[in-house]
């Protein structure tokens, strides 16, 4: 089963949990449902319940963007992407500092090797 298949199965399991109608190709056997619940439990193992206060308009927008999906999952994904961007930003800043230092060293070498203009 591919990663996208697993994600689709988890989405449908979450939909069942929220009382939504799954897509037409979903198997309805109890064994299949048990498997989907187990997959969802494994996915939730690394998560922790927290309490957070959000502006009402922010929460409304998250719910609108999530549609029938989970606004909490959407918020989690957005935070993951933000953290990854901060890490990337830090790496880029380090590289920029290294390049600036290297450029300064190159300028110094060029200045010391520059022929005298008076000659």
C-alpha positions as CSV (number, residue, x, y, z in Angstrom):
1,X,0.0,0.0,0.0
2,X,1.5,3.4,-1.0
3,X,1.8,6.4,1.3
4,X,-1.0,8.1,-0.5
5,X,-3.3,5.1,-0.1
6,X,-2.5,5.0,3.6
7,X,-3.3,8.7,3.9
8,X,-6.6,8.2,2.0
9,X,-7.5,5.4,4.4
10,X,-6.8,7.5,7.4
11,X,-8.8,10.4,6.1
12,X,-11.7,8.1,5.5
13,X,-11.3,6.6,9.0
14,X,-11.4,10.1,10.4
15,X,-14.5,10.8,8.3
16,X,-16.2,7.8,9.8
17,X,-15.3,9.0,13.3
18,X,-16.9,12.4,12.6
19,X,-20.0,10.7,11.2
20,X,-19.3,11.7,7.6
21,X,-20.1,9.4,4.7
22,X,-16.9,7.8,3.3
23,X,-16.2,7.5,-0.4
24,X,-18.0,4.8,-2.4
25,X,-15.1,2.5,-2.7
26,X,-14.5,2.1,1.0
27,X,-14.8,-1.5,2.3
28,X,-17.4,-1.8,5.0
29,X,-16.2,-5.0,6.7
30,X,-15.5,-4.9,10.5
31,X,-12.0,-6.2,9.9
32,X,-11.2,-3.4,7.5
33,X,-12.6,-0.8,10.0
34,X,-10.5,-2.3,12.8
35,X,-7.4,-1.9,10.6
36,X,-8.2,1.7,9.8
37,X,-8.8,2.4,13.5
38,X,-5.4,0.9,14.4
39,X,-3.7,2.9,11.7
40,X,-5.3,6.1,13.1
41,X,-4.2,5.2,16.6
42,X,-0.6,4.7,15.5
43,X,-0.7,8.1,13.8
44,X,-2.0,9.7,16.9
45,X,0.6,8.1,19.2
46,X,3.1,10.9,18.6
47,X,0.6,13.7,19.3
48,X,-0.1,15.4,22.6
49,X,-3.4,17.1,23.5
50,X,-2.9,20.8,24.4
51,X,-5.1,23.8,25.1
52,X,-4.5,26.8,23.0
53,X,-6.3,30.1,22.6
54,X,-6.7,31.4,19.1
55,X,-8.3,34.5,17.7
56,X,-11.9,33.7,16.7
57,X,-11.3,34.8,13.1
58,X,-8.2,32.6,12.8
59,X,-10.1,29.6,14.0
60,X,-12.9,30.3,11.6
61,X,-10.5,30.5,8.7
62,X,-8.8,27.3,9.7
63,X,-12.1,25.5,9.8
64,X,-13.1,27.0,6.5
65,X,-9.8,25.9,4.9
66,X,-10.1,22.4,6.3
67,X,-13.6,21.9,4.9
68,X,-14.8,18.5,6.0
69,X,-11.3,17.7,7.2
70,X,-9.7,18.4,10.5
71,X,-8.8,22.0,11.2
72,X,-6.4,20.7,13.9
73,X,-4.6,18.5,11.4
74,X,-4.4,21.5,9.1
75,X,-3.0,23.7,11.9
76,X,-0.5,20.9,12.8
77,X,0.7,20.7,9.2
78,X,1.1,24.5,9.0
79,X,3.1,24.5,12.2
80,X,5.3,21.7,10.9
81,X,6.0,23.7,7.7
82,X,6.7,26.8,9.7
83,X,9.2,25.0,11.9
84,X,10.9,23.5,8.8
85,X,11.0,27.0,7.2
86,X,12.7,28.3,10.4
87,X,15.3,25.6,10.2
88,X,15.9,26.3,6.5
89,X,16.1,30.0,7.3
90,X,18.8,29.4,9.9
91,X,20.8,27.3,7.5
92,X,20.5,30.0,4.8
93,X,21.6,32.7,7.3
94,X,24.7,30.6,8.2
95,X,25.6,30.1,4.5
96,X,25.1,33.8,3.8
97,X,27.5,34.7,6.7
98,X,30.0,32.2,5.4
99,X,29.8,33.7,1.9
100,X,30.1,37.3,3.2
101,X,33.2,36.3,5.2
102,X,34.6,34.6,2.1
103,X,33.9,37.6,-0.1
104,X,35.6,39.9,2.4
105,X,38.7,37.6,2.4
106,X,38.7,37.6,-1.4
107,X,38.5,41.4,-1.4
108,X,41.5,41.6,1.0
109,X,43.5,39.3,-1.2
110,X,42.7,41.3,-4.3
111,X,43.7,44.5,-2.5
112,X,47.1,43.1,-1.4
113,X,47.8,41.7,-4.9
114,X,46.8,44.9,-6.7
115,X,49.6,46.5,-8.7
116,X,50.7,50.0,-7.6
117,X,48.9,52.7,-9.6
118,X,51.9,55.0,-9.5
119,X,54.1,52.5,-11.3
